[in-house]
Structures are given as C-alpha cells and as structure tokens.
Amino acid sequence: MDGTTKLLGISTFARRVGLAPSALRFYDDCRVLRPAWVDGATGYRFYSPAQEAPCRSAAQSARSGTAAG
C-alpha cells in the first residue's frame, strides 16, 4: 500500500455497497471479492472505492443465483 489511495474499512465499505460486513468477509473467503489491503497485524480488511461496482455485481449475482467472477 503506497498511501496515495483512500481505503475504506470494511464497515464503511459495506454501508456504501448495501451489504453486511459478514457478506464481504464471506466473499473474501470464497475469493469472489478480495480486499484491496489486509493489515497483517490485525487482519482488518480495507477496500478501495474502485471496488464498489465489482462488489455490487457480485452481490447481484449472488441474489439472482448466477455465478460471479
């Protein structure tokens, strides 16, 4: 991480995309949507605003029962 990109914590990002943080953790575990950066010391996940559209697409695919990715 170079410090030039504004990253969002999982709760803030989840609110922006209309999902629960647990859904984002599930998507990470399934390798559907990986965080932009994970703090190695705490395990906290951080997301880039550029990930909003792909996240919404993954969520829509999950809701409709189609494969994402």
PQR file of N, CA, C, O and H, with PARSE charges and radii, in Angstrom:
ATOM      1  N   MET A   1       0.865  -1.182   0.000 -0.4000 1.5000
ATOM      2  CA  MET A   1       0.000   0.000   0.000 -0.0000 2.0000
ATOM      3  C   MET A   1       0.898   1.227   0.000  0.5500 1.7000
ATOM      4  O   MET A   1       1.801   1.337   0.829 -0.5500 1.4000
ATOM      5  N   ASP A   2       0.657   2.139  -0.916 -0.4000 1.5000
ATOM      6  CA  ASP A   2       1.549   3.286  -1.065 -0.0000 2.0000
ATOM      7  C   ASP A   2       1.071   4.547  -0.362  0.5500 1.7000
ATOM      8  O   ASP A   2       1.779   5.554  -0.380 -0.5500 1.4000
ATOM      9  H   ASP A   2      -0.077   2.049  -1.590  0.4000 1.0000
ATOM     10  N   GLY A   3      -0.089   4.526   0.248 -0.4000 1.5000
ATOM     11  CA  GLY A   3      -0.580   5.673   0.987 -0.0000 2.0000
ATOM     12  C   GLY A   3      -1.264   6.738   0.139  0.5500 1.7000
ATOM     13  O   GLY A   3      -1.739   7.738   0.678 -0.5500 1.4000
ATOM     14  H   GLY A   3      -0.664   3.707   0.263  0.4000 1.0000
ATOM     15  N   THR A   4      -1.326   6.542  -1.183 -0.4000 1.5000
ATOM     16  CA  THR A   4      -1.954   7.545  -2.036 -0.0000 2.0000
ATOM     17  C   THR A   4      -3.424   7.247  -2.292  0.5500 1.7000
ATOM     18  O   THR A   4      -4.160   8.130  -2.733 -0.5500 1.4000
ATOM     19  H   THR A   4      -0.941   5.730  -1.621  0.4000 1.0000
ATOM     20  N   THR A   5      -3.860   6.039  -2.028 -0.4000 1.5000
ATOM     21  CA  THR A   5      -5.236   5.644  -2.271 -0.0000 2.0000
ATOM     22  C   THR A   5      -6.009   5.655  -0.961  0.5500 1.7000
ATOM     23  O   THR A   5      -5.552   5.095   0.036 -0.5500 1.4000
ATOM     24  H   THR A   5      -3.261   5.322  -1.670  0.4000 1.0000
ATOM     25  N   LYS A   6      -7.164   6.282  -0.958 -0.4000 1.5000
ATOM     26  CA  LYS A   6      -8.014   6.322   0.230 -0.0000 2.0000
ATOM     27  C   LYS A   6      -8.751   4.990   0.325  0.5500 1.7000
ATOM     28  O   LYS A   6      -9.602   4.680  -0.509 -0.5500 1.4000
ATOM     29  H   LYS A   6      -7.535   6.737  -1.768  0.4000 1.0000
ATOM     30  N   LEU A   7      -8.418   4.212   1.342 -0.4000 1.5000
ATOM     31  CA  LEU A   7      -9.073   2.935   1.543 -0.0000 2.0000
ATOM     32  C   LEU A   7     -10.140   3.065   2.623  0.5500 1.7000
ATOM     33  O   LEU A   7     -10.041   3.901   3.521 -0.5500 1.4000
ATOM     34  H   LEU A   7      -7.726   4.464   2.018  0.4000 1.0000
ATOM     35  N   LEU A   8     -11.152   2.229   2.517 -0.4000 1.5000
ATOM     36  CA  LEU A   8     -12.287   2.246   3.435 -0.0000 2.0000
ATOM     37  C   LEU A   8     -12.265   0.990   4.283  0.5500 1.7000
ATOM     38  O   LEU A   8     -11.993  -0.100   3.781 -0.5500 1.4000
ATOM     39  H   LEU A   8     -11.233   1.550   1.787  0.4000 1.0000
ATOM     40  N   GLY A   9     -12.548   1.140   5.557 -0.4000 1.5000
ATOM     41  CA  GLY A   9     -12.695  -0.023   6.419 -0.0000 2.0000
ATOM     42  C   GLY A   9     -13.903  -0.836   5.977  0.5500 1.7000
ATOM     43  O   GLY A   9     -14.762  -0.347   5.243 -0.5500 1.4000
ATOM     44  H   GLY A   9     -12.768   2.026   5.964  0.4000 1.0000
ATOM     45  N   ILE A  10     -13.956  -2.072   6.427 -0.4000 1.5000
ATOM     46  CA  ILE A  10     -14.998  -2.980   5.972 -0.0000 2.0000
ATOM     47  C   ILE A  10     -16.406  -2.465   6.299  0.5500 1.7000
ATOM     48  O   ILE A  10     -17.311  -2.617   5.478 -0.5500 1.4000
ATOM     49  H   ILE A  10     -13.258  -2.469   7.023  0.4000 1.0000
ATOM     50  N   SER A  11     -16.611  -1.867   7.465 -0.4000 1.5000
ATOM     51  CA  SER A  11     -17.947  -1.378   7.829 -0.0000 2.0000
ATOM     52  C   SER A  11     -18.386  -0.224   6.945  0.5500 1.7000
ATOM     53  O   SER A  11     -19.531  -0.180   6.496 -0.5500 1.4000
ATOM     54  H   SER A  11     -15.876  -1.744   8.132  0.4000 1.0000
ATOM     55  N   THR A  12     -17.477   0.710   6.694 -0.4000 1.5000
ATOM     56  CA  THR A  12     -17.799   1.850   5.836 -0.0000 2.0000
ATOM     57  C   THR A  12     -18.086   1.378   4.416  0.5500 1.7000
ATOM     58  O   THR A  12     -19.060   1.805   3.796 -0.5500 1.4000
ATOM     59  H   THR A  12     -16.547   0.674   7.059  0.4000 1.0000
ATOM     60  N   PHE A  13     -17.235   0.498   3.909 -0.4000 1.5000
ATOM     61  CA  PHE A  13     -17.426  -0.016   2.554 -0.0000 2.0000
ATOM     62  C   PHE A  13     -18.740  -0.794   2.458  0.5500 1.7000
ATOM     63  O   PHE A  13     -19.473  -0.652   1.479 -0.5500 1.4000
ATOM     64  H   PHE A  13     -16.444   0.151   4.413  0.4000 1.0000
ATOM     65  N   ALA A  14     -19.040  -1.608   3.460 -0.4000 1.5000
ATOM     66  CA  ALA A  14     -20.278  -2.391   3.462 -0.0000 2.0000
ATOM     67  C   ALA A  14     -21.508  -1.482   3.389  0.5500 1.7000
ATOM     68  O   ALA A  14     -22.449  -1.766   2.648 -0.5500 1.4000
ATOM     69  H   ALA A  14     -18.445  -1.723   4.255  0.4000 1.0000
ATOM     70  N   ARG A  15     -21.498  -0.387   4.158 -0.4000 1.5000
ATOM     71  CA  ARG A  15     -22.624   0.561   4.104 -0.0000 2.0000
ATOM     72  C   ARG A  15     -22.759   1.164   2.714  0.5500 1.7000
ATOM     73  O   ARG A  15     -23.871   1.328   2.212 -0.5500 1.4000
ATOM     74  H   ARG A  15     -20.734  -0.156   4.760  0.4000 1.0000
ATOM     75  N   ARG A  16     -21.635   1.493   2.091 -0.4000 1.5000
ATOM     76  CA  ARG A  16     -21.670   2.127   0.765 -0.0000 2.0000
ATOM     77  C   ARG A  16     -22.242   1.210  -0.303  0.5500 1.7000
ATOM     78  O   ARG A  16     -22.881   1.673  -1.247 -0.5500 1.4000
ATOM     79  H   ARG A  16     -20.732   1.360   2.499  0.4000 1.0000
ATOM     80  N   VAL A  17     -22.012  -0.106  -0.153 -0.4000 1.5000
ATOM     81  CA  VAL A  17     -22.486  -1.033  -1.182 -0.0000 2.0000
ATOM     82  C   VAL A  17     -23.757  -1.779  -0.771  0.5500 1.7000
ATOM     83  O   VAL A  17     -24.286  -2.579  -1.543 -0.5500 1.4000
ATOM     84  H   VAL A  17     -21.493  -0.482   0.615  0.4000 1.0000
ATOM     85  N   GLY A  18     -24.244  -1.518   0.435 -0.4000 1.5000
ATOM     86  CA  GLY A  18     -25.503  -2.113   0.875 -0.0000 2.0000
ATOM     87  C   GLY A  18     -25.406  -3.571   1.289  0.5500 1.7000
ATOM     88  O   GLY A  18     -26.368  -4.324   1.140 -0.5500 1.4000
ATOM     89  H   GLY A  18     -23.815  -0.868   1.062  0.4000 1.0000
ATOM     90  N   LEU A  19     -24.253  -3.978   1.808 -0.4000 1.5000
ATOM     91  CA  LEU A  19     -24.067  -5.347   2.285 -0.0000 2.0000
ATOM     92  C   LEU A  19     -23.646  -5.338   3.748  0.5500 1.7000
ATOM     93  O   LEU A  19     -23.218  -4.311   4.275 -0.5500 1.4000
ATOM     94  H   LEU A  19     -23.471  -3.366   1.929  0.4000 1.0000
ATOM     95  N   ALA A  20     -23.770  -6.469   4.385 -0.4000 1.5000
ATOM     96  CA  ALA A  20     -23.260  -6.632   5.737 -0.0000 2.0000
ATOM     97  C   ALA A  20     -21.761  -6.918   5.669  0.5500 1.7000
ATOM     98  O   ALA A  20     -21.293  -7.542   4.717 -0.5500 1.4000
ATOM     99  H   ALA A  20     -24.117  -7.303   3.957  0.4000 1.0000
ATOM    100  N   PRO A  21     -21.011  -6.469   6.666 -0.5600 1.5000
ATOM    101  CA  PRO A  21     -19.584  -6.818   6.701  0.2800 2.0000
ATOM    102  C   PRO A  21     -19.347  -8.332   6.624  0.5500 1.7000
ATOM    103  O   PRO A  21     -18.358  -8.780   6.044 -0.5500 1.4000
ATOM    104  N   SER A  22     -20.249  -9.106   7.206 -0.4000 1.5000
ATOM    105  CA  SER A  22     -20.092 -10.565   7.146 -0.0000 2.0000
ATOM    106  C   SER A  22     -20.166 -11.074   5.705  0.5500 1.7000
ATOM    107  O   SER A  22     -19.499 -12.048   5.358 -0.5500 1.4000
ATOM    108  H   SER A  22     -21.053  -8.742   7.677  0.4000 1.0000
ATOM    109  N   ALA A  23     -20.970 -10.423   4.870 -0.4000 1.5000
ATOM    110  CA  ALA A  23     -21.037 -10.810   3.455 -0.0000 2.0000
ATOM    111  C   ALA A  23     -19.704 -10.535   2.766  0.5500 1.7000
ATOM    112  O   ALA A  23     -19.247 -11.337   1.951 -0.5500 1.4000
ATOM    113  H   ALA A  23     -21.512  -9.631   5.153  0.4000 1.0000
ATOM    114  N   LEU A  24     -19.081  -9.404   3.090 -0.4000 1.5000
ATOM    115  CA  LEU A  24     -17.781  -9.092   2.499 -0.0000 2.0000
ATOM    116  C   LEU A  24     -16.725 -10.086   2.966  0.5500 1.7000
ATOM    117  O   LEU A  24     -15.872 -10.497   2.179 -0.5500 1.4000
ATOM    118  H   LEU A  24     -19.453  -8.753   3.752  0.4000 1.0000
ATOM    119  N   ARG A  25     -16.774 -10.478   4.236 -0.4000 1.5000
ATOM    120  CA  ARG A  25     -15.828 -11.490   4.715 -0.0000 2.0000
ATOM    121  C   ARG A  25     -16.059 -12.817   3.996  0.5500 1.7000
ATOM    122  O   ARG A  25     -15.102 -13.513   3.655 -0.5500 1.4000
ATOM    123  H   ARG A  25     -17.467 -10.145   4.875  0.4000 1.0000
ATOM    124  N   PHE A  26     -17.321 -13.169   3.765 -0.4000 1.5000
ATOM    125  CA  PHE A  26     -17.647 -14.387   3.026 -0.0000 2.0000
ATOM    126  C   PHE A  26     -17.106 -14.310   1.598  0.5500 1.7000
ATOM    127  O   PHE A  26     -16.501 -15.267   1.115 -0.5500 1.4000
ATOM    128  H   PHE A  26     -18.098 -12.604   4.042  0.4000 1.0000
ATOM    129  N   TYR A  27     -17.316 -13.183   0.921 -0.4000 1.5000
ATOM    130  CA  TYR A  27     -16.803 -13.017  -0.442 -0.0000 2.0000
ATOM    131  C   TYR A  27     -15.276 -13.120  -0.468  0.5500 1.7000
ATOM    132  O   TYR A  27     -14.708 -13.660  -1.417 -0.5500 1.4000
ATOM    133  H   TYR A  27     -17.808 -12.406   1.314  0.4000 1.0000
ATOM    134  N   ASP A  28     -14.619 -12.610   0.557 -0.4000 1.5000
ATOM    135  CA  ASP A  28     -13.170 -12.728   0.649 -0.0000 2.0000
ATOM    136  C   ASP A  28     -12.782 -14.198   0.823  0.5500 1.7000
ATOM    137  O   ASP A  28     -11.896 -14.691   0.126 -0.5500 1.4000
ATOM    138  H   ASP A  28     -15.080 -12.171   1.328  0.4000 1.0000
ATOM    139  N   ASP A  29     -13.436 -14.891   1.740 -0.4000 1.5000
ATOM    140  CA  ASP A  29     -13.129 -16.302   1.989 -0.0000 2.0000
ATOM    141  C   ASP A  29     -13.321 -17.158   0.733  0.5500 1.7000
ATOM    142  O   ASP A  29     -12.580 -18.114   0.505 -0.5500 1.4000
ATOM    143  H   ASP A  29     -14.156 -14.490   2.306  0.4000 1.0000
ATOM    144  N   CYS A  30     -14.318 -16.806  -0.073 -0.4000 1.5000
ATOM    145  CA  CYS A  30     -14.603 -17.541  -1.309 -0.0000 2.0000
ATOM    146  C   CYS A  30     -13.789 -17.033  -2.501  0.5500 1.7000
ATOM    147  O   CYS A  30     -13.898 -17.559  -3.609 -0.5500 1.4000
ATOM    148  H   CYS A  30     -14.920 -16.029   0.112  0.4000 1.0000
ATOM    149  N   ARG A  31     -12.984 -16.018  -2.263 -0.4000 1.5000
ATOM    150  CA  ARG A  31     -12.146 -15.397  -3.303 -0.0000 2.0000
ATOM    151  C   ARG A  31     -12.968 -14.764  -4.435  0.5500 1.7000
ATOM    152  O   ARG A  31     -12.522 -14.689  -5.580 -0.5500 1.4000
ATOM    153  H   ARG A  31     -12.895 -15.590  -1.363  0.4000 1.0000
ATOM    154  N   VAL A  32     -14.167 -14.314  -4.088 -0.4000 1.5000
ATOM    155  CA  VAL A  32     -15.011 -13.625  -5.059 -0.0000 2.0000
ATOM    156  C   VAL A  32     -14.637 -12.151  -5.134  0.5500 1.7000
ATOM    157  O   VAL A  32     -14.541 -11.581  -6.221 -0.5500 1.4000
ATOM    158  H   VAL A  32     -14.529 -14.375  -3.158  0.4000 1.0000
ATOM    159  N   LEU A  33     -14.429 -11.541  -3.981 -0.4000 1.5000
ATOM    160  CA  LEU A  33     -14.028 -10.134  -3.916 -0.0000 2.0000
ATOM    161  C   LEU A  33     -13.025  -9.987  -2.784  0.5500 1.7000
ATOM    162  O   LEU A  33     -13.395 -10.011  -1.610 -0.5500 1.4000
ATOM    163  H   LEU A  33     -14.508 -12.003  -3.098  0.4000 1.0000
ATOM    164  N   ARG A  34     -11.767  -9.836  -3.135 -0.4000 1.5000
ATOM    165  CA  ARG A  34     -10.699  -9.713  -2.148 -0.0000 2.0000
ATOM    166  C   ARG A  34     -10.542  -8.260  -1.741  0.5500 1.7000
ATOM    167  O   ARG A  34     -10.714  -7.375  -2.579 -0.5500 1.4000
ATOM    168  H   ARG A  34     -11.466  -9.816  -4.088  0.4000 1.0000
ATOM    169  N   PRO A  35     -10.219  -7.978  -0.479 -0.5600 1.5000
ATOM    170  CA  PRO A  35      -9.962  -6.602  -0.058  0.2800 2.0000
ATOM    171  C   PRO A  35      -8.752  -6.039  -0.809  0.5500 1.7000
ATOM    172  O   PRO A  35      -7.893  -6.788  -1.274 -0.5500 1.4000
ATOM    173  N   ALA A  36      -8.700  -4.730  -0.916 -0.4000 1.5000
ATOM    174  CA  ALA A  36      -7.548  -4.083  -1.542 -0.0000 2.0000
ATOM    175  C   ALA A  36      -6.308  -4.261  -0.682  0.5500 1.7000
ATOM    176  O   ALA A  36      -5.193  -4.347  -1.199 -0.5500 1.4000
ATOM    177  H   ALA A  36      -9.397  -4.122  -0.538  0.4000 1.0000
ATOM    178  N   TRP A  37      -6.505  -4.317   0.645 -0.4000 1.5000
ATOM    179  CA  TRP A  37      -5.374  -4.469   1.563 -0.0000 2.0000
ATOM    180  C   TRP A  37      -5.874  -5.069   2.864  0.5500 1.7000
ATOM    181  O   TRP A  37      -6.959  -4.733   3.338 -0.5500 1.4000
ATOM    182  H   TRP A  37      -7.410  -4.247   1.064  0.4000 1.0000
ATOM    183  N   VAL A  38      -5.091  -5.946   3.429 -0.4000 1.5000
ATOM    184  CA  VAL A  38      -5.396  -6.518   4.741 -0.0000 2.0000
ATOM    185  C   VAL A  38      -4.227  -6.198   5.654  0.5500 1.7000
ATOM    186  O   VAL A  38      -3.075  -6.478   5.324 -0.5500 1.4000
ATOM    187  H   VAL A  38      -4.209  -6.219   3.044  0.4000 1.0000
ATOM    188  N   ASP A  39      -4.527  -5.613   6.799 -0.4000 1.5000
ATOM    189  CA  ASP A  39      -3.498  -5.298   7.786 -0.0000 2.0000
ATOM    190  C   ASP A  39      -2.967  -6.616   8.352  0.5500 1.7000
ATOM    191  O   ASP A  39      -3.717  -7.390   8.947 -0.5500 1.4000
ATOM    192  H   ASP A  39      -5.463  -5.386   7.068  0.4000 1.0000
ATOM    193  N   GLY A  40      -1.692  -6.861   8.165 -0.4000 1.5000
ATOM    194  CA  GLY A  40      -1.092  -8.105   8.614 -0.0000 2.0000
ATOM    195  C   GLY A  40      -1.114  -8.294  10.118  0.5500 1.7000
ATOM    196  O   GLY A  40      -1.144  -9.428  10.595 -0.5500 1.4000
ATOM    197  H   GLY A  40      -1.083  -6.233   7.681  0.4000 1.0000
ATOM    198  N   ALA A  41      -1.101  -7.213  10.871 -0.4000 1.5000
ATOM    199  CA  ALA A  41      -1.085  -7.303  12.334 -0.0000 2.0000
ATOM    200  C   ALA A  41      -2.466  -7.554  12.921  0.5500 1.7000
ATOM    201  O   ALA A  41      -2.603  -8.291  13.897 -0.5500 1.4000
ATOM    202  H   ALA A  41      -1.078  -6.291  10.483  0.4000 1.0000
ATOM    203  N   THR A  42      -3.490  -6.943  12.331 -0.4000 1.5000
ATOM    204  CA  THR A  42      -4.834  -7.028  12.910 -0.0000 2.0000
ATOM    205  C   THR A  42      -5.792  -7.899  12.104  0.5500 1.7000
ATOM    206  O   THR A  42      -6.795  -8.376  12.636 -0.5500 1.4000
ATOM    207  H   THR A  42      -3.379  -6.345  11.538  0.4000 1.0000
ATOM    208  N   GLY A  43      -5.491  -8.109  10.825 -0.4000 1.5000
ATOM    209  CA  GLY A  43      -6.400  -8.843   9.956 -0.0000 2.0000
ATOM    210  C   GLY A  43      -7.539  -7.988   9.419  0.5500 1.7000
ATOM    211  O   GLY A  43      -8.403  -8.488   8.698 -0.5500 1.4000
ATOM    212  H   GLY A  43      -4.677  -7.722  10.393  0.4000 1.0000
ATOM    213  N   TYR A  44      -7.548  -6.689   9.767 -0.4000 1.5000
ATOM    214  CA  TYR A  44      -8.611  -5.806   9.282 -0.0000 2.0000
ATOM    215  C   TYR A  44      -8.533  -5.704   7.763  0.5500 1.7000
ATOM    216  O   TYR A  44      -7.452  -5.611   7.182 -0.5500 1.4000
ATOM    217  H   TYR A  44      -6.846  -6.283  10.352  0.4000 1.0000
ATOM    218  N   ARG A  45      -9.702  -5.723   7.141 -0.4000 1.5000
ATOM    219  CA  ARG A  45      -9.801  -5.639   5.697 -0.0000 2.0000
ATOM    220  C   ARG A  45     -10.120  -4.201   5.297  0.5500 1.7000
ATOM    221  O   ARG A  45     -10.910  -3.518   5.949 -0.5500 1.4000
ATOM    222  H   ARG A  45     -10.580  -5.799   7.613  0.4000 1.0000
ATOM    223  N   PHE A  46      -9.492  -3.760   4.216 -0.4000 1.5000
ATOM    224  CA  PHE A  46      -9.725  -2.421   3.676 -0.0000 2.0000
ATOM    225  C   PHE A  46     -10.026  -2.537   2.188  0.5500 1.7000
ATOM    226  O   PHE A  46      -9.431  -3.347   1.478 -0.5500 1.4000
ATOM    227  H   PHE A  46      -8.850  -4.314   3.686  0.4000 1.0000
ATOM    228  N   TYR A  47     -10.962  -1.711   1.733 -0.4000 1.5000
ATOM    229  CA  TYR A  47     -11.432  -1.759   0.350 -0.0000 2.0000
ATOM    230  C   TYR A  47     -11.231  -0.413  -0.320  0.5500 1.7000
ATOM    231  O   TYR A  47     -11.276   0.634   0.325 -0.5500 1.4000
ATOM    232  H   TYR A  47     -11.446  -1.053   2.310  0.4000 1.0000
ATOM    233  N   SER A  48     -11.012  -0.461  -1.612 -0.4000 1.5000
ATOM    234  CA  SER A  48     -10.868   0.734  -2.425 -0.0000 2.0000
ATOM    235  C   SER A  48     -12.240   1.158  -2.948  0.5500 1.7000
ATOM    236  O   SER A  48     -13.072   0.300  -3.245 -0.5500 1.4000
ATOM    237  H   SER A  48     -10.975  -1.312  -2.135  0.4000 1.0000
ATOM    238  N   PRO A  49     -12.491   2.455  -3.066 -0.5600 1.5000
ATOM    239  CA  PRO A  49     -13.749   2.888  -3.676  0.2800 2.0000
ATOM    240  C   PRO A  49     -13.940   2.307  -5.086  0.5500 1.7000
ATOM    241  O   PRO A  49     -15.076   2.134  -5.529 -0.5500 1.4000
ATOM    242  N   ALA A  50     -12.856   2.007  -5.784 -0.4000 1.5000
ATOM    243  CA  ALA A  50     -12.948   1.417  -7.125 -0.0000 2.0000
ATOM    244  C   ALA A  50     -13.546   0.011  -7.093  0.5500 1.7000
ATOM    245  O   ALA A  50     -13.941  -0.510  -8.137 -0.5500 1.4000
ATOM    246  H   ALA A  50     -11.934   2.147  -5.425  0.4000 1.0000
ATOM    247  N   GLN A  51     -13.619  -0.606  -5.928 -0.4000 1.5000
ATOM    248  CA  GLN A  51     -14.182  -1.947  -5.806 -0.0000 2.0000
ATOM    249  C   GLN A  51     -15.701  -1.949  -5.638  0.5500 1.7000
ATOM    250  O   GLN A  51     -16.311  -3.016  -5.580 -0.5500 1.4000
ATOM    251  H   GLN A  51     -13.298  -0.183  -5.080  0.4000 1.0000
ATOM    252  N   GLU A  52     -16.310  -0.785  -5.561 -0.4000 1.5000
ATOM    253  CA  GLU A  52     -17.760  -0.724  -5.340 -0.0000 2.0000
ATOM    254  C   GLU A  52     -18.546  -1.385  -6.455  0.5500 1.7000
ATOM    255  O   GLU A  52     -19.437  -2.188  -6.179 -0.5500 1.4000
ATOM    256  H   GLU A  52     -15.815   0.083  -5.608  0.4000 1.0000
ATOM    257  N   ALA A  53     -18.245  -1.074  -7.706 -0.4000 1.5000
ATOM    258  CA  ALA A  53     -19.002  -1.655  -8.828 -0.0000 2.0000
ATOM    259  C   ALA A  53     -18.839  -3.175  -8.888  0.5500 1.7000
ATOM    260  O   ALA A  53     -19.840  -3.880  -9.015 -0.5500 1.4000
ATOM    261  H   ALA A  53     -17.521  -0.422  -7.930  0.4000 1.0000
ATOM    262  N   PRO A  54     -17.609  -3.710  -8.801 -0.5600 1.5000
ATOM    263  CA  PRO A  54     -17.488  -5.169  -8.802  0.2800 2.0000
ATOM    264  C   PRO A  54     -18.198  -5.830  -7.618  0.5500 1.7000
ATOM    265  O   PRO A  54     -18.734  -6.931  -7.745 -0.5500 1.4000
ATOM    266  N   CYS A  55     -18.197  -5.165  -6.489 -0.4000 1.5000
ATOM    267  CA  CYS A  55     -18.876  -5.708  -5.315 -0.0000 2.0000
ATOM    268  C   CYS A  55     -20.384  -5.767  -5.546  0.5500 1.7000
ATOM    269  O   CYS A  55     -21.031  -6.766  -5.233 -0.5500 1.4000
ATOM    270  H   CYS A  55     -17.762  -4.271  -6.385  0.4000 1.0000
ATOM    271  N   ARG A  56     -20.929  -4.699  -6.090 -0.4000 1.5000
ATOM    272  CA  ARG A  56     -22.372  -4.691  -6.371 -0.0000 2.0000
ATOM    273  C   ARG A  56     -22.729  -5.765  -7.390  0.5500 1.7000
ATOM    274  O   ARG A  56     -23.783  -6.392  -7.280 -0.5500 1.4000
ATOM    275  H   ARG A  56     -20.404  -3.887  -6.344  0.4000 1.0000
ATOM    276  N   SER A  57     -21.868  -5.985  -8.379 -0.4000 1.5000
ATOM    277  CA  SER A  57     -22.101  -7.037  -9.376 -0.0000 2.0000
ATOM    278  C   SER A  57     -22.088  -8.413  -8.724  0.5500 1.7000
ATOM    279  O   SER A  57     -22.940  -9.248  -9.025 -0.5500 1.4000
ATOM    280  H   SER A  57     -21.012  -5.475  -8.468  0.4000 1.0000
ATOM    281  N   ALA A  58     -21.134  -8.656  -7.837 -0.4000 1.5000
ATOM    282  CA  ALA A  58     -21.054  -9.942  -7.135 -0.0000 2.0000
ATOM    283  C   ALA A  58     -22.289 -10.159  -6.268  0.5500 1.7000
ATOM    284  O   ALA A  58     -22.838 -11.260  -6.230 -0.5500 1.4000
ATOM    285  H   ALA A  58     -20.442  -7.978  -7.592  0.4000 1.0000
ATOM    286  N   ALA A  59     -22.723  -9.116  -5.575 -0.4000 1.5000
ATOM    287  CA  ALA A  59     -23.900  -9.219  -4.724 -0.0000 2.0000
ATOM    288  C   ALA A  59     -25.153  -9.486  -5.556  0.5500 1.7000
ATOM    289  O   ALA A  59     -25.996 -10.295  -5.170 -0.5500 1.4000
ATOM    290  H   ALA A  59     -22.276  -8.222  -5.606  0.4000 1.0000
ATOM    291  N   GLN A  60     -25.272  -8.815  -6.686 -0.4000 1.5000
ATOM    292  CA  GLN A  60     -26.428  -9.019  -7.560 -0.0000 2.0000
ATOM    293  C   GLN A  60     -26.435 -10.442  -8.109  0.5500 1.7000
ATOM    294  O   GLN A  60     -27.488 -11.075  -8.183 -0.5500 1.4000
ATOM    295  H   GLN A  60     -24.587  -8.158  -6.999  0.4000 1.0000
ATOM    296  N   SER A  61     -25.264 -10.945  -8.491 -0.4000 1.5000
ATOM    297  CA  SER A  61     -25.160 -12.318  -8.982 -0.0000 2.0000
ATOM    298  C   SER A  61     -25.565 -13.309  -7.899  0.5500 1.7000
ATOM    299  O   SER A  61     -26.254 -14.291  -8.175 -0.5500 1.4000
ATOM    300  H   SER A  61     -24.409 -10.431  -8.431  0.4000 1.0000
ATOM    301  N   ALA A  62     -25.140 -13.052  -6.679 -0.4000 1.5000
ATOM    302  CA  ALA A  62     -25.497 -13.943  -5.565 -0.0000 2.0000
ATOM    303  C   ALA A  62     -27.000 -13.926  -5.325  0.5500 1.7000
ATOM    304  O   ALA A  62     -27.611 -14.967  -5.081 -0.5500 1.4000
ATOM    305  H   ALA A  62     -24.580 -12.254  -6.455  0.4000 1.0000
ATOM    306  N   ARG A  63     -27.594 -12.729  -5.396 -0.4000 1.5000
ATOM    307  CA  ARG A  63     -29.045 -12.621  -5.170 -0.0000 2.0000
ATOM    308  C   ARG A  63     -29.844 -13.323  -6.272  0.5500 1.7000
ATOM    309  O   ARG A  63     -30.902 -13.897  -6.012 -0.5500 1.4000
ATOM    310  H   ARG A  63     -27.098 -11.883  -5.594  0.4000 1.0000
ATOM    311  N   SER A  64     -29.327 -13.271  -7.504 -0.4000 1.5000
ATOM    312  CA  SER A  64     -30.066 -13.860  -8.620 -0.0000 2.0000
ATOM    313  C   SER A  64     -29.728 -15.328  -8.821  0.5500 1.7000
ATOM    314  O   SER A  64     -30.371 -16.007  -9.622 -0.5500 1.4000
ATOM    315  H   SER A  64     -28.468 -12.805  -7.715  0.4000 1.0000
ATOM    316  N   GLY A  65     -28.718 -15.829  -8.098 -0.4000 1.5000
ATOM    317  CA  GLY A  65     -28.364 -17.234  -8.187 -0.0000 2.0000
ATOM    318  C   GLY A  65     -27.444 -17.576  -9.335  0.5500 1.7000
ATOM    319  O   GLY A  65     -27.282 -18.749  -9.671 -0.5500 1.4000
ATOM    320  H   GLY A  65     -28.196 -15.277  -7.447  0.4000 1.0000
ATOM    321  N   THR A  66     -26.837 -16.567  -9.947 -0.4000 1.5000
ATOM    322  CA  THR A  66     -25.882 -16.833 -11.031 -0.0000 2.0000
ATOM    323  C   THR A  66     -24.466 -16.751 -10.497  0.5500 1.7000
ATOM    324  O   THR A  66     -24.219 -16.160  -9.446 -0.5500 1.4000
ATOM    325  H   THR A  66     -26.969 -15.614  -9.675  0.4000 1.0000
ATOM    326  N   ALA A  67     -23.557 -17.337 -11.217 -0.4000 1.5000
ATOM    327  CA  ALA A  67     -22.146 -17.334 -10.788 -0.0000 2.0000
ATOM    328  C   ALA A  67     -21.538 -15.969 -10.975  0.5500 1.7000
ATOM    329  O   ALA A  67     -21.809 -15.290 -11.965 -0.5500 1.4000
ATOM    330  H   ALA A  67     -23.757 -17.816 -12.071  0.4000 1.0000
ATOM    331  N   ALA A  68     -20.716 -15.564 -10.027 -0.4000 1.5000
ATOM    332  CA  ALA A  68     -19.984 -14.305 -10.128 -0.0000 2.0000
ATOM    333  C   ALA A  68     -18.525 -14.615 -10.406  0.5500 1.7000
ATOM    334  O   ALA A  68     -18.025 -15.696 -10.095 -0.5500 1.4000
ATOM    335  H   ALA A  68     -20.496 -16.116  -9.223  0.4000 1.0000
ATOM    336  N   GLY A  69     -17.857 -13.634 -11.001 -0.4000 1.5000
ATOM    337  CA  GLY A  69     -16.433 -13.772 -11.183 -0.0000 2.0000
ATOM    338  C   GLY A  69     -16.108 -14.069 -12.567  0.5500 1.7000
ATOM    339  O   GLY A  69     -14.934 -14.220 -12.907 -0.5500 1.4000
ATOM    340  H   GLY A  69     -18.263 -12.756 -11.254  0.4000 1.0000
TER
END
